Amino acid sequence: MSTNEATSMETRRNFIRLTSTSFGALLIGRGGRARAQAAPPLIVQLEAICRRLAPLGWQSMMLAVTGGGLDVTAPDLAHELAKPLSIDRSYPGFGDFALAGERGIEPGRPDESLLYHAFAAPTVVSDPAGRMLGDFPTVAELDIIENYIYAARAATLDTLHAATNGLPAAIATFALHYRNAPDSVSGKHAQLCFSRTGVVRIGDLEPFYDAPRRSFADLDSARPYSFRVVPTRFAPFVAVRMPGGARGFGPQDPLASDAEREFWVPLHKLFSGRECIAGLDLQVALSSGLKNDLLASFHRFLEFQGFRNNYYGDVLKDYPFTIENSRIAELSSRSDYGPGVLVPHPEPFILPATYRGRPLTFPVDPAFTGDAENIQMSSPMALPGLNGSISEPDYFDDAAQETRRPAPQYVNARHAVENGHIVNLNDDSDLMNILAHGDFDALHYVDTSGDGWVIAECPQLQQTGLASIAAFCMVGLPDFFPNVTQRDLMLWWQRDVPAPLRAALWAIPPYALSQTRIAADVELPVGFSIKDDTVTAIVSQPEPSGALVQTVNGPYELRKVGLPDGATGVFDPGWETSLGIQYDGPTRTLQRYLAGHGLGSPFIEDAKLCAALGSYWPAVAPDATREYEPNKPLSGILYPWPSIVPLTDTEIGMVPTTDGTLMSWDGVPGPQRRKIGDRIVIAYHNVLYVDYIDMPGTMTAALTSRIDAAEYKSRILALAAIYWSLGIRPRPGKTVNDLLRKKSAWAVLSFRHVAPEDAAFQAAAAASQEGLTGPRRYAVDIYRWGAQAPDPTDFKIMLVDVLEEVRAFTDGRVVILNRRGTWHLDNSIPT
């Protein structure tokens, strides 16, 4: 635990002990069911929170923001919070507090409640003297103030019924987070945002709530080779199903086709007690269910395809064929988290599977692995019928996304079990022939990824006819880029990238999951419908549409916070989830749904392939294309991929960090230049023999987590500019496929930041009579590659010939390029 974490925990310890005793502890029962004991009135709880925070800078801050109008220590806090205020939105952190807000608490309107904005906005961090506030609200305290806001409506069943305007209503559970204006649904002011899908991430360390940022941390700086589990908060609401053409709730970044869809939109938060709905004493309980059936689905795949199989039927319901519930994640019982926080179970990323006290294996059938189309790099691929006799690289191979992933798309089969002993086939130079001939038992591995649901029960409302609708949750892979969201990449690509470059970046658009109209996993036993394709959309409460876009004026950071706009909408096989497909109705209409069992087994198997193929497939994930030889064996052919979002030499362990440590993000060091006689070659780790299972504890996001959105996008433009200067540009009658093939003829050898005072850069600038003015400058060594072959002395190393080498400096707008010995300037790059 870091010093900051320990300090933050200590400052809350006494208050948490008090609240867990006097406010009633949250209890978790069997099956992940949560219920709350009786608690004091919400205003009493809110008064206690304000008393705790007041001397830590909060009293002086709220007085300063309101010109002395709001004192959080006032004897009658309810009256104090209800009165009109004069609000100074120039105070740091309050610039995007909704202009409609004029009170400490606006009944039923979190977005217009000044105290809630102060509690929940990550930009509110300083007292009037500019010092960091002494502490911040816990997750449980945010839940309490939300409950108070909705209780202040004094809503009855009749008023809630009237608010539905005759539209269908239900109890719907949402993942939720308060977000600053740039990330909100409207994009105009800070908003409490909701989605019926939450993204939770696995790790090997306990969670830590980073209270100043109002979100859970991904990493512990003291343990760079570990990842924290990242929980997500869920809460139930009375919700209404609204047509997409309606105004006031979003969705975020609406699609033209949304007018034909319906969205569940929250109206009123539900919680236990007499204050939620007037005249009722509600009992509201959340429960969760999680499932990982990677191994079960793989054995069903073997059986269905007629391949050798050693496990059938009911045993596939057993652990570890099927991993369920608390073995993956469960609703937390921590008093400082409150209800609804789904927390993954910390586990090592790679666990050898055992069943009934013995290693769990599967038979490697040569009818499966002997077909070259079923092998990508050295991973068997359980994806029948996708490729259909590939003869040459085609970057639109599976862009249509019309093939169901019936089982883990990639399966590790490189650890044989013989007489109870594990034999590592990666140490055999004949690995590919061994896989092709099969006839051995391969060891299974497990991880704790999965998908599932969170659902609420409220008997008093269900008895009136309100159904309860679950939220979908994905327990996905660790995040190597916590400060880069898929939505931000998508919007930048749509709005800011010059059209000629935009057309040449990716084979398909970089859509966020929040923009992917797709159903939740209909295979889960909780009633998800294949027709309900707005489950990943992000919405707000209905509100009047204002005209003004407000400006964030606090320490704003773009961060992933558990909603689907941080996740990728690409499922090949995906980073957080994968793809299932049904054909619906007499017309056999294609219907897609999210299905976690299409990920790799274990997940790091497809993490390796996704990264090794780079971000050509446009997910915000590590582009490790240049860690391996350019021409990679996939489905029976050699297949080159271009680098799109390069990691630096330091981030792939080619050069040390400032403290002398080599820290490749995945433990695989980058390429090295060698001279063999008069021949220059580039030495790579042979992708066939790189197996993350053999490299536990080597993955790290210590460096990649420092990459923010601006840096990520600058790298894309920098490399795009280099390709442009090499003459790889859109041409009339040519496709993106043609451009990607031309890019793939070049491999990035070195990519690094360059300082203005760098001697080589200065010499190049002088020779070309031009400098670079952009805020980020890069030095890039890129080469056209030729023949490749294993190192005669080490089959795990691949040697690649250099046909032509180019050195360049670029800021993404101008390129200073040395090709064939002469520096020249290219300022023709579209901007």
Summary of the structure (lengths in Angstrom):
residues: 831
radius of gyration: 27.7
end to end distance: 45.4
largest distance: 88.7
contacts: 2912
relative contact order: 0.11
helix: 26%
strand: 26%
